[in-house]
Amino acid sequence: MAEKKYLVEPKKRFSSRVENYIKYRPSYPLKMIDFL
C-alpha cells in the first residue's frame, strides 16, 4: 500500500515551508494584545 501524503510526519511535511511562514506571518501591535 502506498504511503498517503497526510500520513507523512508533520516535521518532514512542513520543514520546507518554515521560511515563508516566518516571512509572511502577521504581527500585531503590543497595544492590541493588551486590549484583547
mmJSON file of the N, C-alpha and C atoms, coordinates in Angstrom:
{"data_MODEL":{"atom_site":{
"group_PDB":["ATOM","ATOM","ATOM","ATOM","ATOM","ATOM","ATOM","ATOM","ATOM","ATOM","ATOM","ATOM","ATOM","ATOM","ATOM","ATOM","ATOM","ATOM","ATOM","ATOM","ATOM","ATOM","ATOM","ATOM","ATOM","ATOM","ATOM","ATOM","ATOM","ATOM","ATOM","ATOM","ATOM","ATOM","ATOM","ATOM","ATOM","ATOM","ATOM","ATOM","ATOM","ATOM","ATOM","ATOM","ATOM","ATOM","ATOM","ATOM","ATOM","ATOM","ATOM","ATOM","ATOM","ATOM","ATOM","ATOM","ATOM","ATOM","ATOM","ATOM","ATOM","ATOM","ATOM","ATOM","ATOM","ATOM","ATOM","ATOM","ATOM","ATOM","ATOM","ATOM","ATOM","ATOM","ATOM","ATOM","ATOM","ATOM","ATOM","ATOM","ATOM","ATOM","ATOM","ATOM","ATOM","ATOM","ATOM","ATOM","ATOM","ATOM","ATOM","ATOM","ATOM","ATOM","ATOM","ATOM","ATOM","ATOM","ATOM","ATOM","ATOM","ATOM","ATOM","ATOM","ATOM","ATOM","ATOM","ATOM"],
"id":[1,2,3,4,5,6,7,8,9,10,11,12,13,14,15,16,17,18,19,20,21,22,23,24,25,26,27,28,29,30,31,32,33,34,35,36,37,38,39,40,41,42,43,44,45,46,47,48,49,50,51,52,53,54,55,56,57,58,59,60,61,62,63,64,65,66,67,68,69,70,71,72,73,74,75,76,77,78,79,80,81,82,83,84,85,86,87,88,89,90,91,92,93,94,95,96,97,98,99,100,101,102,103,104,105,106,107,108],
"type_symbol":["N","C","C","N","C","C","N","C","C","N","C","C","N","C","C","N","C","C","N","C","C","N","C","C","N","C","C","N","C","C","N","C","C","N","C","C","N","C","C","N","C","C","N","C","C","N","C","C","N","C","C","N","C","C","N","C","C","N","C","C","N","C","C","N","C","C","N","C","C","N","C","C","N","C","C","N","C","C","N","C","C","N","C","C","N","C","C","N","C","C","N","C","C","N","C","C","N","C","C","N","C","C","N","C","C","N","C","C"],
"label_atom_id":["N","CA","C","N","CA","C","N","CA","C","N","CA","C","N","CA","C","N","CA","C","N","CA","C","N","CA","C","N","CA","C","N","CA","C","N","CA","C","N","CA","C","N","CA","C","N","CA","C","N","CA","C","N","CA","C","N","CA","C","N","CA","C","N","CA","C","N","CA","C","N","CA","C","N","CA","C","N","CA","C","N","CA","C","N","CA","C","N","CA","C","N","CA","C","N","CA","C","N","CA","C","N","CA","C","N","CA","C","N","CA","C","N","CA","C","N","CA","C","N","CA","C","N","CA","C"],
"label_alt_id":[null,null,null,null,null,null,null,null,null,null,null,null,null,null,null,null,null,null,null,null,null,null,null,null,null,null,null,null,null,null,null,null,null,null,null,null,null,null,null,null,null,null,null,null,null,null,null,null,null,null,null,null,null,null,null,null,null,null,null,null,null,null,null,null,null,null,null,null,null,null,null,null,null,null,null,null,null,null,null,null,null,null,null,null,null,null,null,null,null,null,null,null,null,null,null,null,null,null,null,null,null,null,null,null,null,null,null,null],
"label_comp_id":["MET","MET","MET","ALA","ALA","ALA","GLU","GLU","GLU","LYS","LYS","LYS","LYS","LYS","LYS","TYR","TYR","TYR","LEU","LEU","LEU","VAL","VAL","VAL","GLU","GLU","GLU","PRO","PRO","PRO","LYS","LYS","LYS","LYS","LYS","LYS","ARG","ARG","ARG","PHE","PHE","PHE","SER","SER","SER","SER","SER","SER","ARG","ARG","ARG","VAL","VAL","VAL","GLU","GLU","GLU","ASN","ASN","ASN","TYR","TYR","TYR","ILE","ILE","ILE","LYS","LYS","LYS","TYR","TYR","TYR","ARG","ARG","ARG","PRO","PRO","PRO","SER","SER","SER","TYR","TYR","TYR","PRO","PRO","PRO","LEU","LEU","LEU","LYS","LYS","LYS","MET","MET","MET","ILE","ILE","ILE","ASP","ASP","ASP","PHE","PHE","PHE","LEU","LEU","LEU"],
"label_asym_id":["A","A","A","A","A","A","A","A","A","A","A","A","A","A","A","A","A","A","A","A","A","A","A","A","A","A","A","A","A","A","A","A","A","A","A","A","A","A","A","A","A","A","A","A","A","A","A","A","A","A","A","A","A","A","A","A","A","A","A","A","A","A","A","A","A","A","A","A","A","A","A","A","A","A","A","A","A","A","A","A","A","A","A","A","A","A","A","A","A","A","A","A","A","A","A","A","A","A","A","A","A","A","A","A","A","A","A","A"],
"label_entity_id":["1","1","1","1","1","1","1","1","1","1","1","1","1","1","1","1","1","1","1","1","1","1","1","1","1","1","1","1","1","1","1","1","1","1","1","1","1","1","1","1","1","1","1","1","1","1","1","1","1","1","1","1","1","1","1","1","1","1","1","1","1","1","1","1","1","1","1","1","1","1","1","1","1","1","1","1","1","1","1","1","1","1","1","1","1","1","1","1","1","1","1","1","1","1","1","1","1","1","1","1","1","1","1","1","1","1","1","1"],
"label_seq_id":[1,1,1,2,2,2,3,3,3,4,4,4,5,5,5,6,6,6,7,7,7,8,8,8,9,9,9,10,10,10,11,11,11,12,12,12,13,13,13,14,14,14,15,15,15,16,16,16,17,17,17,18,18,18,19,19,19,20,20,20,21,21,21,22,22,22,23,23,23,24,24,24,25,25,25,26,26,26,27,27,27,28,28,28,29,29,29,30,30,30,31,31,31,32,32,32,33,33,33,34,34,34,35,35,35,36,36,36],
"pdbx_PDB_ins_code":[null,null,null,null,null,null,null,null,null,null,null,null,null,null,null,null,null,null,null,null,null,null,null,null,null,null,null,null,null,null,null,null,null,null,null,null,null,null,null,null,null,null,null,null,null,null,null,null,null,null,null,null,null,null,null,null,null,null,null,null,null,null,null,null,null,null,null,null,null,null,null,null,null,null,null,null,null,null,null,null,null,null,null,null,null,null,null,null,null,null,null,null,null,null,null,null,null,null,null,null,null,null,null,null,null,null,null,null],
"Cartn_x":[0.841,0.0,0.89,0.617,1.409,1.135,2.18,2.037,1.236,0.225,-0.59,0.085,-0.058,0.63,0.264,-0.962,-1.364,-0.832,-0.204,0.382,1.863,2.425,3.828,3.983,5.106,5.351,5.24,4.544,4.396,5.728,6.718,8.021,8.607,8.502,9.009,8.149,6.858,5.925,6.065,6.296,6.293,7.672,8.715,10.065,10.41,9.945,10.272,9.468,8.502,7.637,7.934,8.85,9.11,9.536,10.425,10.9,9.748,8.853,7.714,6.758,6.591,5.726,6.263,7.552,8.165,8.078,8.335,8.357,6.98,5.923,4.597,3.639,4.119,3.291,2.868,1.6,1.169,1.754,1.945,2.37,1.303,1.243,0.211,0.861,0.35,0.893,0.679,1.63,1.515,0.277,-0.114,-1.32,-2.559,-2.592,-3.74,-3.788,-2.658,-2.609,-3.081,-2.646,-3.111,-4.621,-5.133,-6.567,-7.37,-6.874,-7.59,-7.502],
"Cartn_y":[-1.183,0.0,1.251,2.183,3.413,4.315,4.986,5.908,7.126,7.467,8.629,9.886,10.977,12.216,12.702,12.525,13.043,12.202,11.078,10.255,10.56,11.43,11.803,12.63,12.463,13.206,14.709,15.437,16.881,17.619,17.196,17.871,17.797,16.641,16.49,17.274,17.258,17.894,19.414,20.018,21.473,22.113,21.325,21.884,22.823,22.514,23.352,24.651,24.801,25.985,26.957,26.616,27.427,28.846,28.996,30.336,31.232,30.72,31.518,31.813,30.875,31.104,32.276,32.265,33.335,34.669,34.628,35.85,36.504,35.705,36.256,36.186,35.72,35.612,37.01,37.19,38.521,38.87,40.134,40.596,41.565,41.707,42.533,43.553,44.771,45.784,45.36,45.662,45.285,45.889,47.082,47.702,46.867,46.253,45.411,44.182,43.605,42.431,42.811,43.961,44.431,44.649,45.192,45.447,44.158,43.13,41.854,41.197],
"Cartn_z":[0.0,0.0,0.0,-0.871,-0.965,0.229,0.668,1.8,1.354,2.113,1.768,2.291,1.559,1.913,3.306,3.712,5.018,6.17,5.883,6.928,7.149,6.321,6.457,7.735,8.411,9.642,9.381,10.242,10.037,9.93,10.695,10.644,9.236,8.607,7.238,6.256,6.484,5.559,5.544,6.707,6.79,6.877,6.958,7.083,5.935,4.754,3.603,3.584,4.466,4.463,5.597,6.456,7.644,7.286,6.336,5.971,5.532,4.707,4.262,5.41,6.305,7.461,8.287,8.548,9.336,8.586,7.305,6.495,6.39,6.204,5.935,7.119,8.23,9.423,9.886,10.234,10.673,12.039,12.249,13.569,14.077,15.357,15.964,16.895,16.894,17.802,19.255,20.108,21.516,22.173,21.76,22.329,22.029,20.871,20.519,21.421,21.699,22.57,23.963,24.464,25.775,25.766,24.678,24.55,24.625,23.982,23.98,25.337],
"occupancy":[1.0,1.0,1.0,1.0,1.0,1.0,1.0,1.0,1.0,1.0,1.0,1.0,1.0,1.0,1.0,1.0,1.0,1.0,1.0,1.0,1.0,1.0,1.0,1.0,1.0,1.0,1.0,1.0,1.0,1.0,1.0,1.0,1.0,1.0,1.0,1.0,1.0,1.0,1.0,1.0,1.0,1.0,1.0,1.0,1.0,1.0,1.0,1.0,1.0,1.0,1.0,1.0,1.0,1.0,1.0,1.0,1.0,1.0,1.0,1.0,1.0,1.0,1.0,1.0,1.0,1.0,1.0,1.0,1.0,1.0,1.0,1.0,1.0,1.0,1.0,1.0,1.0,1.0,1.0,1.0,1.0,1.0,1.0,1.0,1.0,1.0,1.0,1.0,1.0,1.0,1.0,1.0,1.0,1.0,1.0,1.0,1.0,1.0,1.0,1.0,1.0,1.0,1.0,1.0,1.0,1.0,1.0,1.0],
"B_iso_or_equiv":[0.0,0.0,0.0,0.0,0.0,0.0,0.0,0.0,0.0,0.0,0.0,0.0,0.0,0.0,0.0,0.0,0.0,0.0,0.0,0.0,0.0,0.0,0.0,0.0,0.0,0.0,0.0,0.0,0.0,0.0,0.0,0.0,0.0,0.0,0.0,0.0,0.0,0.0,0.0,0.0,0.0,0.0,0.0,0.0,0.0,0.0,0.0,0.0,0.0,0.0,0.0,0.0,0.0,0.0,0.0,0.0,0.0,0.0,0.0,0.0,0.0,0.0,0.0,0.0,0.0,0.0,0.0,0.0,0.0,0.0,0.0,0.0,0.0,0.0,0.0,0.0,0.0,0.0,0.0,0.0,0.0,0.0,0.0,0.0,0.0,0.0,0.0,0.0,0.0,0.0,0.0,0.0,0.0,0.0,0.0,0.0,0.0,0.0,0.0,0.0,0.0,0.0,0.0,0.0,0.0,0.0,0.0,0.0],
"pdbx_formal_charge":[null,null,null,null,null,null,null,null,null,null,null,null,null,null,null,null,null,null,null,null,null,null,null,null,null,null,null,null,null,null,null,null,null,null,null,null,null,null,null,null,null,null,null,null,null,null,null,null,null,null,null,null,null,null,null,null,null,null,null,null,null,null,null,null,null,null,null,null,null,null,null,null,null,null,null,null,null,null,null,null,null,null,null,null,null,null,null,null,null,null,null,null,null,null,null,null,null,null,null,null,null,null,null,null,null,null,null,null],
"auth_seq_id":[1,1,1,2,2,2,3,3,3,4,4,4,5,5,5,6,6,6,7,7,7,8,8,8,9,9,9,10,10,10,11,11,11,12,12,12,13,13,13,14,14,14,15,15,15,16,16,16,17,17,17,18,18,18,19,19,19,20,20,20,21,21,21,22,22,22,23,23,23,24,24,24,25,25,25,26,26,26,27,27,27,28,28,28,29,29,29,30,30,30,31,31,31,32,32,32,33,33,33,34,34,34,35,35,35,36,36,36],
"auth_comp_id":["MET","MET","MET","ALA","ALA","ALA","GLU","GLU","GLU","LYS","LYS","LYS","LYS","LYS","LYS","TYR","TYR","TYR","LEU","LEU","LEU","VAL","VAL","VAL","GLU","GLU","GLU","PRO","PRO","PRO","LYS","LYS","LYS","LYS","LYS","LYS","ARG","ARG","ARG","PHE","PHE","PHE","SER","SER","SER","SER","SER","SER","ARG","ARG","ARG","VAL","VAL","VAL","GLU","GLU","GLU","ASN","ASN","ASN","TYR","TYR","TYR","ILE","ILE","ILE","LYS","LYS","LYS","TYR","TYR","TYR","ARG","ARG","ARG","PRO","PRO","PRO","SER","SER","SER","TYR","TYR","TYR","PRO","PRO","PRO","LEU","LEU","LEU","LYS","LYS","LYS","MET","MET","MET","ILE","ILE","ILE","ASP","ASP","ASP","PHE","PHE","PHE","LEU","LEU","LEU"],
"auth_asym_id":["A","A","A","A","A","A","A","A","A","A","A","A","A","A","A","A","A","A","A","A","A","A","A","A","A","A","A","A","A","A","A","A","A","A","A","A","A","A","A","A","A","A","A","A","A","A","A","A","A","A","A","A","A","A","A","A","A","A","A","A","A","A","A","A","A","A","A","A","A","A","A","A","A","A","A","A","A","A","A","A","A","A","A","A","A","A","A","A","A","A","A","A","A","A","A","A","A","A","A","A","A","A","A","A","A","A","A","A"],
"auth_atom_id":["N","CA","C","N","CA","C","N","CA","C","N","CA","C","N","CA","C","N","CA","C","N","CA","C","N","CA","C","N","CA","C","N","CA","C","N","CA","C","N","CA","C","N","CA","C","N","CA","C","N","CA","C","N","CA","C","N","CA","C","N","CA","C","N","CA","C","N","CA","C","N","CA","C","N","CA","C","N","CA","C","N","CA","C","N","CA","C","N","CA","C","N","CA","C","N","CA","C","N","CA","C","N","CA","C","N","CA","C","N","CA","C","N","CA","C","N","CA","C","N","CA","C","N","CA","C"],
"pdbx_PDB_model_num":[1,1,1,1,1,1,1,1,1,1,1,1,1,1,1,1,1,1,1,1,1,1,1,1,1,1,1,1,1,1,1,1,1,1,1,1,1,1,1,1,1,1,1,1,1,1,1,1,1,1,1,1,1,1,1,1,1,1,1,1,1,1,1,1,1,1,1,1,1,1,1,1,1,1,1,1,1,1,1,1,1,1,1,1,1,1,1,1,1,1,1,1,1,1,1,1,1,1,1,1,1,1,1,1,1,1,1,1]
}}}
